Amino acid sequence: MIRKVIVILLLSAGLGILLYLKPWKEEQIQNPRIIDRLPSADFIGTMNPLELVKELSGLINYNKLQYRQFISYDFLLSQSRSLGVNLQNPVYLFGYENGNWGCVIELNDDSKIESGLAQLKTLLKLEKKSIEGLNFFYFKPEKISVFHEGNYLLVYRGTNFPEILKEIHKAKHGEVKSEWSSFLSEDFFKNESLVIYSNWKKFKQFGIEKAMFAHDNDSSNFKLKSYIKKISPFYLTTKSGPSLLKGKNTQGNYVNLHLNIEEFKKHPDDILYTELIKLSRKYGFPFEDFIKSWQGDISFFEGGNTIATEIYKETELDDEFNPVLVEKQRTVTVPAYSSLLTINNNFYRLYAKLKLKGFISEEGDKIRFLISPPLTKKIKKNKLLLYSGGNPVVKNDNLNEIQWLYKGTKYKFRLQNVKGNEINGTLNFPVRKIAKENFKVKR
């Protein structure tokens, strides 16, 4: 009996000490932060709207966009305050390969956004819907869904809103998605007003670890600065080399690339090398033979028309009135094409394969490459020239750029630097035609 009493007393004393010292704390459940809610996506980014409209003001006014007074710093700031939206902090963007996209915006006052959406409901005929007890607005013509709670507003355009809403609404504190954690810790493009980041699986297929893009502009052009990082080195560097002189006609499509590729040739097991082989095989192009015969320079220009001499045969009667074929010449107007490649002795093997596969066909002393007009072929030292019309002028430069016309807009990409496993470049295009077609422009 005494033993039992002693045990009970010891247990009581131990329990008392534990209760007094409280070596554990009751777990406190913290609400998720906005960065915890951000969903996984192929492309993610941040936008500082107030800074962005400041930078775009010159471009907007130069192109005289109608209602441009609604895309101004003062207007956005006043509207954000009246709606309880915090535009002084970043807006978080996300998008997917299939074209679906969305954004998450910080709220200062959830009640103000509710009244604002109620007004918008009458103007745009928004439908009020519900998923698992969560109410949201839906704009059917554009498949846009709008949801808000607590300190955030979700805007989403796409077809799988229930999955996105579930992922965002049920997020937990401290569980930031890996891609967002990597992106938000980046120093590259740190102070830009619009930045897009991606470690998309299709980039990884080519050995690309990540790609980043940032906005820039002047009064007439939009510029997208780019940064690409590969898992392994690119085994490439830029150099100077021969380029076709375009003259005054710069409205066509052109390519100028000058690369040191000898190191690249030594790494046929590199993921970029092997993926380019796979891609070329889909079209039957002998990439391996091409890379062995290429010396790193390519210059191509297509645009406008030129005068060329065409040889043809015509049936005539001779002195004895017998029909004979007579070879004649005439001048014709043909599309202007010219291209230049620096090559080595392996080129003749490549040329034979291109003929065999139908990429090249010969017509007398001329050749056709796919659907090109008849081209004159000249090989001088290590340069291959193909051209319609007059002999093009060649000069040396160190510009690495591509220009392509698409729906009347001229897009130009300039490769600025390749170093180790990193590439930097800039995509530049005028916005006037795009703005005219997609926004009301007042002249």
C-alpha positions in Angstrom: 0.0 0.0 0.0 2.8 2.4 0.9 4.5 1.5 -2.4 1.4 2.4 -4.4 1.1 5.7 -2.5 4.8 6.6 -3.2 4.3 5.8 -7.0 1.2 8.0 -7.2 3.0 10.8 -5.4 6.0 10.6 -7.8 3.7 10.6 -10.9 1.7 13.5 -9.5 4.9 15.5 -8.8 6.3 14.7 -12.3 3.0 15.8 -14.0 3.1 19.0 -11.9 6.6 19.8 -13.0 5.7 19.1 -16.7 2.7 21.4 -16.5 4.7 24.1 -14.8 7.7 24.0 -17.2 5.4 23.6 -20.4 8.2 22.1 -22.5 5.8 22.2 -25.5 3.7 24.9 -27.0 0.4 24.6 -28.6 0.9 24.8 -32.4 -0.3 28.1 -33.9 -1.8 27.8 -37.4 -0.7 30.8 -39.4 -2.5 32.0 -42.4 -0.7 31.5 -45.7 1.1 34.4 -47.2 0.5 35.5 -50.8 3.7 33.8 -51.9 2.6 30.6 -50.3 -0.6 30.6 -52.5 1.1 31.1 -55.9 0.5 28.1 -58.1 2.9 26.0 -60.0 3.0 27.1 -63.7 5.1 26.9 -66.9 5.8 30.6 -66.8 5.7 32.9 -63.7 6.5 36.5 -63.2 6.1 39.7 -61.3 4.8 43.1 -62.4 5.0 46.4 -60.7 2.0 48.1 -62.4 2.7 51.7 -61.3 6.3 51.6 -62.3 5.4 49.9 -65.6 2.9 52.5 -66.7 5.5 55.2 -65.9 7.9 53.5 -68.3 5.2 52.9 -70.9 3.8 56.4 -70.9 6.0 57.7 -73.7 5.1 54.7 -75.9 1.4 55.0 -75.1 1.2 58.7 -75.9 3.4 58.4 -79.0 1.0 55.8 -80.5 -2.0 57.9 -79.3 -3.9 55.0 -77.8 -7.5 56.0 -77.2 -8.4 56.0 -73.5 -4.8 56.3 -72.6 -5.8 58.5 -69.6 -6.9 55.3 -68.0 -3.4 53.8 -68.4 -1.7 56.4 -66.3 0.1 56.4 -63.0 -2.3 58.8 -61.2 -5.4 57.0 -62.5 -4.2 53.6 -61.5 -3.1 54.8 -58.1 -6.4 56.5 -57.3 -8.5 53.5 -58.5 -6.4 51.0 -56.6 -7.0 53.0 -53.4 -10.7 53.2 -54.0 -10.9 49.4 -54.6 -8.6 48.4 -51.8 -6.0 47.0 -54.2 -2.3 47.3 -53.4 -0.5 48.1 -56.6 2.6 49.4 -54.8 3.5 45.8 -54.2 4.1 43.3 -57.0 1.4 41.6 -58.9 2.2 37.9 -59.4 1.7 36.4 -62.8 1.5 32.8 -64.0 0.8 31.1 -67.3 0.7 27.7 -69.0 1.7 26.1 -72.2 -1.9 25.8 -73.3 -2.5 29.6 -73.1 -4.2 29.7 -69.7 -2.9 32.5 -67.5 -3.7 34.3 -64.3 -2.5 36.8 -61.7 -2.7 37.2 -57.9 -3.0 40.8 -56.6 -2.6 41.9 -53.0 -5.6 43.5 -51.3 -5.6 46.2 -48.6 -9.3 46.0 -48.0 -11.4 43.0 -49.1 -14.7 44.8 -48.6 -13.8 47.6 -51.1 -13.1 45.1 -53.9 -16.4 43.4 -53.2 -18.3 46.6 -53.9 -16.2 47.3 -57.0 -16.9 43.9 -58.4 -20.6 44.3 -57.7 -20.6 47.5 -59.9 -18.6 45.6 -62.6 -21.1 42.8 -62.5 -23.8 45.1 -63.9 -21.6 46.5 -66.6 -20.1 43.2 -68.0 -22.9 40.8 -67.1 -20.7 38.8 -64.8 -22.1 35.5 -63.5 -21.9 34.7 -59.9 -20.8 31.1 -59.4 -19.7 28.8 -56.5 -17.3 25.9 -56.1 -17.3 24.0 -52.8 -18.8 27.0 -51.0 -16.4 29.6 -52.5 -18.1 32.3 -54.5 -16.6 33.9 -57.6 -17.5 36.0 -60.6 -17.3 34.5 -64.2 -17.1 36.4 -67.5 -18.2 33.8 -70.0 -17.1 35.4 -73.3 -13.5 35.5 -72.3 -13.5 32.6 -69.8 -12.3 34.9 -67.0 -12.9 34.0 -63.4 -12.4 36.4 -60.5 -12.1 35.3 -56.8 -11.1 37.2 -53.7 -10.7 36.5 -50.0 -8.7 38.0 -47.2 -5.7 39.8 -48.6 -5.7 38.6 -52.2 -7.5 38.8 -55.5 -7.2 36.1 -58.1 -7.9 36.8 -61.8 -7.8 33.7 -64.1 -8.4 33.2 -67.8 -8.7 29.5 -68.8 -10.6 26.3 -68.6 -9.4 24.7 -65.4 -10.3 27.3 -62.8 -11.5 24.8 -60.1 -8.0 23.2 -59.9 -6.3 26.6 -59.7 -8.7 27.9 -57.1 -8.2 24.7 -55.0 -4.4 25.0 -55.1 -4.5 28.7 -54.1 -7.2 28.6 -51.5 -5.9 25.5 -49.7 -2.3 26.6 -49.6 -0.4 26.4 -46.3 1.9 28.8 -44.6 5.6 28.4 -45.5 5.0 26.0 -48.4 6.2 28.2 -51.3 6.4 26.3 -54.6 10.0 25.5 -55.7 9.9 27.5 -58.9 8.6 30.6 -57.1 11.2 30.2 -54.4 13.9 30.1 -57.1 12.5 33.0 -59.0 12.0 35.3 -56.0 15.6 34.7 -54.9 17.0 35.7 -58.3 19.2 38.8 -58.6 19.0 38.9 -62.4 16.5 41.6 -63.5 15.9 42.3 -59.8 14.7 45.9 -60.3 12.7 45.6 -63.5 9.0 46.5 -63.6 8.0 43.3 -65.5 9.9 40.0 -65.3 9.0 36.6 -66.6 10.7 33.4 -65.4 10.5 29.8 -66.6 12.0 26.4 -66.0 9.4 24.9 -68.4 9.9 21.2 -69.1 10.3 21.9 -72.8 13.3 24.1 -72.0 14.8 21.4 -69.9 14.4 19.0 -72.9 17.1 21.2 -74.5 19.2 21.4 -71.4 18.0 24.8 -70.4 17.9 25.3 -66.7 15.9 28.5 -66.7 15.0 31.5 -68.9 14.2 35.0 -67.8 12.7 38.0 -69.7 12.3 41.6 -68.7 10.5 44.6 -70.2 12.1 47.7 -71.7 10.8 50.2 -74.3 11.3 53.5 -76.0 8.6 55.8 -77.6 7.9 53.4 -80.6 9.4 50.0 -79.7 8.8 47.3 -77.1 11.9 45.5 -76.0 12.1 42.1 -74.2 15.5 41.6 -72.6 16.3 37.9 -72.3 18.6 35.7 -70.2 19.0 32.0 -70.7 21.0 29.6 -68.5 22.0 26.1 -69.6 22.7 23.2 -67.3 26.0 22.6 -69.0 28.1 25.0 -71.2 26.9 26.1 -74.6 30.4 25.5 -76.0 29.8 28.6 -78.2 31.1 32.1 -78.3 30.4 35.0 -80.6 32.9 36.4 -83.2 33.1 38.6 -86.2 32.6 37.2 -89.7 31.3 37.8 -93.3 27.7 39.1 -93.7 25.6 40.1 -96.7 25.2 43.8 -97.1 21.4 44.5 -97.1 21.7 48.1 -98.4 18.7 50.3 -98.0 16.2 47.4 -98.1 16.0 46.3 -94.5 12.3 45.4 -94.6 12.8 41.8 -95.4 13.7 38.7 -93.4 17.4 38.3 -92.5 19.7 36.2 -90.3 23.3 37.0 -89.4 25.1 34.6 -87.0 28.8 34.5 -86.3 29.7 31.8 -83.8 32.8 29.9 -82.7 31.5 26.4 -83.0 34.7 24.2 -82.9 34.2 23.4 -79.2 30.5 22.6 -79.9 31.5 20.1 -82.6 33.6 18.2 -80.0 30.6 17.5 -77.7 28.1 15.5 -79.8 26.8 14.0 -76.6 25.7 17.4 -75.3 22.0 17.6 -74.7 21.5 20.6 -77.1 23.5 18.8 -79.8 21.5 15.6 -79.5 18.1 17.4 -79.3 18.9 19.4 -82.5 19.7 16.0 -84.2 16.3 14.7 -83.1 14.5 17.8 -84.3 16.3 17.8 -87.7 15.4 14.1 -88.3 11.7 14.9 -88.2 12.3 16.9 -91.4 15.0 14.7 -92.9 17.6 17.3 -92.6 21.2 15.9 -92.1 22.2 18.0 -89.1 25.3 16.0 -88.3 26.7 16.5 -91.8 25.7 20.2 -91.7 27.5 20.9 -88.4 30.6 19.1 -89.6 30.8 21.2 -92.7 29.8 24.6 -91.2 32.4 27.0 -89.9 30.1 29.1 -87.8 28.9 32.0 -90.1 25.5 32.2 -91.8 24.0 35.2 -93.4 20.6 35.2 -95.2 18.5 37.9 -96.7 15.0 37.6 -98.3 13.0 40.6 -99.3 11.7 42.6 -102.3 12.4 41.6 -106.0 15.4 41.6 -108.2 16.2 41.2 -112.0 17.7 37.8 -113.0 18.7 36.3 -116.3 16.7 33.1 -117.2 17.7 30.6 -119.7 14.9 28.8 -121.6 14.4 26.7 -124.7 12.0 27.5 -127.5 11.1 25.6 -130.6 11.9 27.4 -133.9 12.1 26.4 -137.5 15.5 26.1 -139.2 16.3 27.0 -142.8 14.8 23.8 -144.0 11.7 24.4 -141.9 12.6 21.7 -139.4 11.6 22.3 -135.7 14.6 22.7 -133.5 15.0 23.6 -129.8 16.9 26.9 -129.4 18.4 28.0 -126.1 17.6 31.7 -125.3 17.9 34.2 -122.4 15.5 36.7 -121.0 15.4 39.0 -118.0 12.7 38.2 -115.3 11.7 39.7 -112.0 12.3 37.2 -109.2 12.1 37.3 -105.4 15.4 38.6 -103.9 17.2 35.8 -102.1 20.8 35.7 -101.0 22.6 33.5 -98.5 26.2 32.9 -97.3 27.8 30.1 -95.4 31.3 29.6 -94.3 32.2 25.9 -95.0 35.0 23.4 -95.1 35.8 20.3 -97.2 32.9 18.3 -95.6 30.4 20.5 -97.5 30.4 18.4 -100.6 29.2 15.4 -98.6 26.4 17.6 -97.2 25.5 18.9 -100.6 25.2 15.4 -102.0 22.8 14.4 -99.2 20.7 17.6 -99.6 20.3 16.7 -103.3 19.4 13.2 -102.5 16.8 14.2 -100.0 15.2 16.8 -102.3 16.3 19.9 -100.3 18.3 21.0 -103.4 17.5 20.6 -107.1 19.7 21.7 -110.0 18.5 23.5 -113.1 21.4 24.0 -115.5 23.9 26.2 -113.8 21.3 27.3 -111.2 20.0 25.5 -108.1 16.8 25.7 -106.1 16.7 25.3 -102.3 13.3 24.1 -101.4 10.8 26.8 -102.8 13.4 29.4 -103.6 13.7 30.9 -107.1 16.7 29.7 -109.2 19.9 30.7 -107.4 23.4 31.2 -108.6 25.9 29.1 -106.6 29.5 30.3 -106.0 32.1 28.8 -103.8 35.2 30.9 -103.1 37.7 29.8 -100.5 35.6 28.9 -97.5 32.5 30.8 -98.5 29.3 29.5 -100.2 27.2 32.1 -101.9 23.7 31.5 -103.2 21.7 34.4 -104.7 19.1 35.5 -107.2 19.9 38.6 -109.3 23.2 40.4 -108.9 26.2 39.3 -107.0 25.6 40.4 -103.3 28.1 42.6 -101.5 29.8 40.9 -98.5 31.3 42.7 -95.5 32.7 41.7 -92.1 30.8 42.5 -88.9 30.2 41.1 -85.4 26.4 41.5 -85.2 24.4 38.4 -84.3 20.8 39.2 -85.1 17.7 37.8 -86.7 14.9 39.9 -88.2 11.6 38.5 -89.3 8.4 40.1 -90.6 5.2 38.6 -89.1 1.7 40.1 -90.0 3.4 43.4 -91.0 5.4 43.8 -87.8 9.2 43.6 -87.9 10.6 41.5 -85.0 14.4 41.7 -84.4 16.3 39.6 -82.0 19.9 40.5 -81.2 22.2 38.0 -79.5 24.4 40.2 -77.3 26.6 37.6 -75.5 27.3 33.9 -75.0 29.5 33.1 -72.1 29.9 29.7 -70.5 26.3 28.4 -69.9 24.6 31.8 -70.2 23.2 33.8 -73.1 21.9 37.4 -73.2 19.9 38.9 -76.0 17.1 41.4 -76.8 13.9 41.1 -78.8 12.8 44.4 -80.3 9.6 45.2 -82.2 7.5 48.4 -83.0 4.1 48.5 -81.5 2.2 50.8 -83.8 0.7 48.1 -86.1 0.0 45.8 -83.1 -1.6 48.7 -81.2 -3.7 49.7 -84.2 -5.1 46.2 -84.6 -5.7 45.4 -81.0 -6.4 48.7 -79.4 -8.2 51.8 -80.5 -5.7 54.3 -81.9 -6.7 57.9 -82.3 -4.9 59.9 -85.0 
